[in-house]
Amino acid sequence: MATNSTTSWAVAGFAAALHVALVVAAFGFVSLLADIEPVPDPEAGRLVAPLTVAASVGALLVLLGRGLGRGFRPWSLAGLALIVTWAAGVVGATLSYAAATGTILAAVLFALSFMTIGFGVIVPITGALVALLAAVTVRAQEGGVERPKWPWERDDEE
């Protein structure tokens, strides 16, 4: 059963917001506990990490908005989200680092390093988790599960 396009995009929007929140929280906690900067390269500037995250979140939003209504299995969508958010992060980090420094090769090497062994690893992992939760939510709605209701929203008969 295909999901309504409006429902898919609504769930995708909330999932993207959750993804941003998880990434910011994880970056903060890891930085605090390990006492290291998310972007240790001083040449990178202050916008590399936010632009990298923004590129990944945008890619996740489009993937979920278009993919939730197409009947993907939750684990398949999570795997696809892992790949898409990682690739978008590499592109975002490359473009933002190149804009800050003016060197393309150094930008590519920085982006691959950041998204593979740096803080950037957090981005695709949380993207996959959020995609899994979004897919499960949409499947539950398709199966007839209703949202929880506050006591004052319930009928007196229940």
Number of C-alpha atoms within 10 A of each C-alpha: 9 12 16 14 15 11 15 21 20 15 22 26 20 14 25 26 14 16 26 20 13 18 21 15 12 16 18 14 12 15 15 11 8 9 9 11 13 16 19 12 9 7 10 19 15 12 13 22 22 15 18 27 26 17 21 29 27 16 21 29 26 14 19 28 22 14 21 28 20 15 14 14 13 20 16 14 22 25 17 21 27 23 16 20 28 28 19 22 30 27 20 22 31 25 20 23 27 20 15 16 13 12 13 14 11 14 23 18 14 21 26 20 15 22 22 15 10 15 21 25 16 20 25 30 20 22 32 26 19 25 32 20 17 24 27 16 17 22 21 13 14 14 10 8 11 9 9 8 9 7 8 7 8 10 8 7 4 4
